[in-house]
Amino acid sequence: MAGVHRRGSVAPWHDLTRRGLGVRRVGRAVGISASTAWRWRRRFVDVAVPSAESSAMPGAPTVIDLFAGAGGMSAGFQAAGFRVVAAVEMWDVAAKSFQSAHPAAAVLVAPVEAVSGRRLLRAAGLVRGECAVMCGGPPCPPFSSLSASRLTDDDRHGLWREYLRLVDCVLPQWVVIENVPGLLSSAEAIGGIRDAFATLGYSVAYRILDAADFGVPQYRRRAVIIAKRGGGAIPFPAPSHGSGRLPYRTATEALAPPTNGLTAAEIPPLSALATERLSYIAAGESVWDAMPRLPLHLKIKGSGFPSSIYRRLDENAPSYTVVGNGGGGTLIYHWGENRPLSNRERARLQGFDDGHAFHGSHREIRAQIGNAVPPPLARAVAEALKLG
Ligand SMILES: C[S@@+](CC[C@H](N)C(=O)[O-])C[C@H]1O[C@@H](n2cnc3c(N)ncnc32)[C@H](O)[C@@H]1O
């Protein structure tokens, strides 16, 4: 049976208020305003309690996913034989998607800041030091002054501090953090991360990995930081696809007829103007390439547009990077048909199985897909940890 939602059963709010603290004081305790505290109180008391399924795969290494989104990272770990036991995600629709994909996991629908280590361990059914992997990346702070000693009250700095707080409480064997490549371009940021983990007794290594090199039909460069409890060498996966290896997976392969779930109704409507504009753009080109051929009324006016605006896929290559938001022109366009992709097609480009369900509106699902770590990339990292 899937995880059961029990209102307030193991939510951190319940825990704190049971200790006699009012919502206002609980808010103060986790550093948020009274109004935010009330909003959280109303929205975040639901939590999924793990069902009997969590005892499937006994003995498999365990995963706790923070900032879990729709569960792309966890899907990769699961495919590598890990058991996803708990997750924290504050966005209700993403948490619902996560729960559908990982019915045996306890999903805490709450801000990470409001989750105590004790609660997280109890939800996961683990004791301190027992968890194999804690994964997920906090949204990025400015890339300076990341070091634990100099963390400020900036919200995003706060998320790193909260992440480290939970690492300290849970003491996983490995920590895996995915983030934007820009994070690694600041020596100060990396120094800060290394110092913070060293304080907790972890060694750290980092690389930029491209998802296409791991069988994902999409070029997607991401910083992957791995920390190991107790120190020592840190393994990274060797690329399996690309020059001299298996051929890259192409957009054509990715968008082969669906095994389920894809309907024409899913494809977002496109204005007549945008449809006409697309008709001038060849496979692999963006609107900038086609600009000289465009009639005046179809030209893009103004500045500040991304280089990939109205870009069609190249059917013989991996897709360009799938993003979770942006207006018309950023939806990723079919190489031969005058249309943007459906959400399921975007999920295919991220390497999700067709069986991975996403909840929410079309726009919310697009965001969850664009935010995700491609499962095959996460799987490659997970396999490397198993050997490490
Ligand atoms: C980049 S996405 C995670 C993607 C996920 N790793 C995957 O592979 O699908 C970051 C997620 O963190 C969530 N988030 C942001 N701030 C949060 C917080 N303070 N507490 C909990 N979740 C948070 C967002 O709602 C978003 O779903």
The ligand as an SDF file (V2000), in Angstrom:
LIG
                    3D

 27 29  0  0  0  0  0  0  0  0999 V2000
   16.1650   22.0190   -7.9570 C   0  0  0  0  0  0  0  0  0  0  0  0
   14.6770   21.4850   -7.2320 S   0  0  0  0  0  0  0  0  0  0  0  0
   15.0460   19.8480   -6.7370 C   0  0  0  0  0  0  0  0  0  0  0  0
   15.0290   18.8430   -7.8270 C   0  0  0  0  0  0  0  0  0  0  0  0
   15.1840   17.4450   -7.3260 C   0  0  0  0  0  0  0  0  0  0  0  0
   16.4900   17.2150   -6.7610 N   0  0  0  0  0  0  0  0  0  0  0  0
   14.9330   16.4510   -8.4590 C   0  0  0  0  0  0  0  0  0  0  0  0
   15.8730   15.8040   -8.8850 O   0  0  0  0  0  0  0  0  0  0  0  0
   13.7790   16.3540   -8.9090 O   0  0  0  0  0  0  0  0  0  0  0  0
   14.6870   22.3230   -5.6780 C   0  0  0  0  0  0  0  0  0  0  0  0
   13.4480   22.0550   -4.8570 C   0  0  0  0  0  0  0  0  0  0  0  0
   13.6710   22.5950   -3.5620 O   0  0  0  0  0  0  0  0  0  0  0  0
   12.4410   23.0380   -3.0790 C   0  0  0  0  0  0  0  0  0  0  0  0
   12.7200   23.9830   -1.9870 N   0  0  0  0  0  0  0  0  0  0  0  0
   13.2030   25.2420   -2.0960 C   0  0  0  0  0  0  0  0  0  0  0  0
   13.3960   25.7730   -0.8640 N   0  0  0  0  0  0  0  0  0  0  0  0
   13.0180   24.8280    0.0270 C   0  0  0  0  0  0  0  0  0  0  0  0
   12.9970   24.7670    1.4550 C   0  0  0  0  0  0  0  0  0  0  0  0
   13.3840   25.7950    2.1600 N   0  0  0  0  0  0  0  0  0  0  0  0
   12.5770   23.6360    2.0420 N   0  0  0  0  0  0  0  0  0  0  0  0
   12.1640   22.5740    1.2980 C   0  0  0  0  0  0  0  0  0  0  0  0
   12.1560   22.5700   -0.0540 N   0  0  0  0  0  0  0  0  0  0  0  0
   12.5880   23.6800   -0.6830 C   0  0  0  0  0  0  0  0  0  0  0  0
   11.7290   23.6350   -4.2790 C   0  0  0  0  0  0  0  0  0  0  0  0
   10.3220   23.6410   -4.1020 O   0  0  0  0  0  0  0  0  0  0  0  0
   12.1830   22.6790   -5.3880 C   0  0  0  0  0  0  0  0  0  0  0  0
   11.2280   21.6810   -5.6240 O   0  0  0  0  0  0  0  0  0  0  0  0
  1  2  1  0
  2  3  1  0
  2 10  1  0
  3  4  1  0
  4  5  1  0
  5  6  1  0
  5  7  1  0
  7  8  2  0
  7  9  1  0
 10 11  1  0
 11 12  1  0
 11 26  1  0
 12 13  1  0
 13 14  1  0
 13 24  1  0
 14 15  1  0
 14 23  1  0
 15 16  2  0
 16 17  1  0
 17 18  1  0
 17 23  2  0
 18 19  1  0
 18 20  2  0
 20 21  1  0
 21 22  2  0
 22 23  1  0
 24 25  1  0
 24 26  1  0
 26 27  1  0
M  CHG  2   2   1   9  -1
M  END
$$$$
